[in-house]
Amino acid sequence: MSRHLSAGRIDRARALRFTFDGVTFEGYAGDTLASALLANGIHHVSTSVTHGRPRGILTAGSEEPTALVRVDAPYVEPMRTATTVELVDGLVAEPLAGRGRLSGPDGARYDAVWAHCDVLVVGAGPVGLSAAADAAREGARVILVDERPELGGSALDLGTAFETRDLIADDLAVLRSHASSPEVTLLSRTTALGVYDDGFVAAVQHRTDHLPAGAGGTRQRLWRIRAKRILLATGWHERPLAFEGNDLPGVMLASAAVSYLHRYGVLVGRRAVVVTTNDTGHAAAATLAAAGVEVAATVDTRDAYPRIEVFGGTRVQGVAVRDRRYDADVVLVAGGFSPVLQLYSQAGGRLRYDAAIGAMVPDGCRAAVGYISPLPPPSHVPAPQGGYVDLQRDVLVSDVARATGAGLRSVEHVKRYTTAGTAHDQGKTSGFLTSSTVAAGLGTGMELTTFRPPYVPVLFAALAGRDRGALFDPVRETSLHDAHVALGAVFENVGQWRRARYYPRGGESMDEAVDRECRAARGGVAIMDASTLGKIEVVGPDAGVFLDRVYTNVISSLPVGAIRYGVMCGLDGMVFDDGTVARLADDRFLVTTTTGNAARVLDWMEEWLQTEWPDLRVWCTSVTEQWATVAVVGPRARSLLPAGCHDLPFMRWQDAVVAGMPARVCRISFSGELAYEINVPWSRGPALWGALIGTGATPYGTETMHVLRAEKGYPIIGQDTDGTVTPHDLGLSWAVSRTKPDFIGKRSLARPDTSRAGRKHLVGILPLDPSIRLPEGSHLVTDGVPVGHVTSSYHSETLGRTFALALLTSGRHRHGETLAATLLDGPKLRTVPVTVVSPVLHDPDNTRRDGDRAEPVALSASDAARRPLAAFAGDGVHLTELPLFAQLNVRAPAWMPPSTAHVTATHTALWLGPDETLLVSTPESAPSDPSTWPPAGAYSVVDVSEARVAIAVTGPLARQLFAFGCALDLHPTAFPVGSCAQTVIARAPTLLWHPATDDYRMLVRPSFARYTAAWLIDAAAGYGGQPWERVGGTRD
Amino acid sequence: MLLIRCPWCGPRNETEFHYGGQAGVAYPADPAALSDEEWGRFLFVRANPKGAWEERWSHAAGCRRWFTLRRDTSTNEMLP
């Protein structure tokens, strides 16, 4: 054992057993794996990556280049530095040869929090503690992070004199007295990984790695900090020197040897040779000598730098200095210090070489970021003799010389040529040595390579936090989701939506189910959940004028009660979206968009209204989740509609009562059959669906929808188009106005490229072998020249064969031609002959559009209802869904302060934008008629009572719960009672309202509600069965 | 991550916004009067300066308002 009798801050009463390389050892609480190995006389820890040389422990911190281990227990980690692994009982580690291999999931939990402060101090040494204490005294919101388990920094390394210790104790006392308030957060075991724009800092906190296995809680937490000011008290890193044998285990930085003594009571060797470039090496030698290390020789390069060569096998055995050989088991190198400027440089701080002290020093930063540690003592910078400049990457002095000799003139190029500075340690100890070797070789000035985050390696699991598994990304569900599940639906993702793809019965394959669903839609009646289509109400006296500019066809001529198909282009004339427009009133239209494009179309409309046409009196409101939509399709579709709708003409809509509930019935077809879309309030969707299913109608999914529409040659924007396709290319010239003076994209449709002959057109493709289904993406080839590709491909029950849609050069003029289509046959590409046909393969004369006359079938009202969200009651936080309430989206001249709520007896106005408010009733509101709420002079009022659900988050820890997923600063000074904000919480758009102390209301779209509820409960319920953990708090 | 000052909602994370490219590129009053080259220039050609630059942003996850921001493209500094 190489322990000093008394020194160190370890707990000698708590012995811990650990295993390294299959041998069991003992250490103490407070040890790192490195200090415990050194205490057991072990220096040889790893094997180098390229040269396979034995490597030891160079440092005592996170800058360690070589002491790499794999940890097998308590948590598998493929590659760690032994200097940063805190010793726990039962730790199992193995030496690492070169680099680690990715491990699987470790079963631990990880999370992330947002935090805000006036001052972020990085580094809790004497300077950092003092700065943080000063800021706390002045009432600032302070966060102090330090990567070590214990606050104190260099004072603990150096075993500093008593006066300084008292000052540190004072500062710690100030900080601890403030730490019980939310204004001061002390985070030990927390490493700042990177400084990004506008005071954004990412830091990773190791929360449980020092506790016995199975202690529970989040293992690591990623802190996302927004700081007004950043003070870097990050100190210095000592540098090695380049001489022969400088990589042998036992060659160590002198400061590390001192640190091992003072922190861990470890004597790193019995007999040392010291090589120093500055005064600190002599001090280190004296300290170690006083502790019992024999110092065989001290070389001060300022006097002379004789040739040095270290001898040994897997451990230093001796050192030759010029012609004299000394026996020694350690070589202590004091090669000068580099201020730790990684974060400073990332923030845009400039660096300058200060020849007087032999170091790169800070030289001003445009951002509110300062390096506040004192500059290091002056150091000589000797020319490299030999050996390694980068121990981790096995880069020799001679390798750098070869690089500069080959003509590389920049350290950046040398870095890439030699890989020096590229490993897990990013050249923290070697960078200066590499640069000075380059500078010496070229006779130029000192220059460092760019610093990039992260400062230390970070686990992917820590970056993922809780955004994994079911919470990886929101899954949007329609109100009918449970009904689809009950029917055994197979789902597919469409954007963030989860849609029923098909409903297999009795072991059917997908093809069999789709064939059956198609037969029902073409021969009887079938129903589909179409609620995911985007829906936008466009309101105002100029709405028709606006829509004429946005769509390629004329919309303004549409009479009230009618519906028209419309195409939208981008400015480049390429198809951007399509859908239907229904005129609800003279000044009110309902626009539908494709499922995946709803938000983009609304943004697009707002962009034009706000930035180009502010004179137009038009207001757009999303009502996607106001309405649940069920498509009723097939020759017998009429039978499911009330008699009053039976004479509804094609492309018209009317209000009706369906299954006892108010409904808007639109006669629209995406299949060529008689078809209706029945819209009911979102929450009534399950009741409507249940009533329709009760008649024996066949449910069908998106796959059948695709087959039905493709048989009719209806393109899907985004599948059959790719942003290079005009309406003319799709055969939609009939939907492009020739009379309108302008619309978005019109000018581009006259550009030479968009109007040229030989563009690709949408065509139908029939493989000669009717059983071959071409893969989507297959190339179409003629005479060896590719002329197009398949965009959609299916088996058609109706046609009794396979078919495809394709984009084909001059396709419209090629009907009847035979081409070759490529497909993969095992690993080989082969071609099959196909015939080009019109894209309309079924009922080209639209004879099936009107279906059969039928007697109405009685719909029995179903009592199916949406399942309420799960509630949660925990220690300090409660989650409850509030009952449905009235909501009106009102556009009116600005009348209330931004980001606030205005509460009246009957309702509350929540600010959404300068001319937009949401008027809501709450459980506290007095009953009233919502139509009386809007202010006089409102431009637009849209009922959105179904479009959001409300979740109350209450309790003293509510604000801390939001810190896990809300980037907003909810501190009472930034988000006081009465505030409201539209933002993103977790990954769902949310309207957050703060009506009272410890009371928050989240209004979320119902399609996101289950995701949001699951996320909240996951965050609130704690981790591994543990009760709620306080965010932040002192853990040193 | 940029901290973008929405003129209505205050400073918010960049992820709440959609980028709208160079500011002040107006839709031509009469696109039909432009030559193909002029129209192509309007469609596809934008400045890309190093330094001060005016750009459009939309607070998509917030108030949905479009606004103009001045930013230094070399430092990401928000300019008044």
Chai-1 contact restraints between the chains, C-beta under 6 A:
chainA,res_idxA,chainB,res_idxB,connection_type,confidence,min_distance_angstrom,max_distance_angstrom,comment,restraint_id
A,Y196,B,M1,contact,1.0,0.0,6.0,A-B,restraint_1
A,D197,B,L2,contact,1.0,0.0,6.0,A-B,restraint_2
A,D197,B,N76,contact,1.0,0.0,6.0,A-B,restraint_3
A,D198,B,L2,contact,1.0,0.0,6.0,A-B,restraint_4
A,D198,B,L3,contact,1.0,0.0,6.0,A-B,restraint_5
A,F200,B,M1,contact,1.0,0.0,6.0,A-B,restraint_6
A,R366,B,T75,contact,1.0,0.0,6.0,A-B,restraint_7
A,L571,B,L43,contact,1.0,0.0,6.0,A-B,restraint_8
A,E606,B,R64,contact,1.0,0.0,6.0,A-B,restraint_9
A,Q610,B,W66,contact,1.0,0.0,6.0,A-B,restraint_10
A,T611,B,W66,contact,1.0,0.0,6.0,A-B,restraint_11
A,E612,B,Y27,contact,1.0,0.0,6.0,A-B,restraint_12
A,R747,B,P31,contact,1.0,0.0,6.0,A-B,restraint_13
A,R747,B,W39,contact,1.0,0.0,6.0,A-B,restraint_14
A,R751,B,D36,contact,1.0,0.0,6.0,A-B,restraint_15
A,P898,B,W8,contact,1.0,0.0,6.0,A-B,restraint_16
A,G913,B,C63,contact,1.0,0.0,6.0,A-B,restraint_17
A,G913,B,R64,contact,1.0,0.0,6.0,A-B,restraint_18
A,G913,B,R65,contact,1.0,0.0,6.0,A-B,restraint_19
A,P914,B,W8,contact,1.0,0.0,6.0,A-B,restraint_20
A,A967,B,N13,contact,1.0,0.0,6.0,A-B,restraint_21
A,Q982,B,G62,contact,1.0,0.0,6.0,A-B,restraint_22
A,V984,B,A61,contact,1.0,0.0,6.0,A-B,restraint_23
A,P989,B,A61,contact,1.0,0.0,6.0,A-B,restraint_24
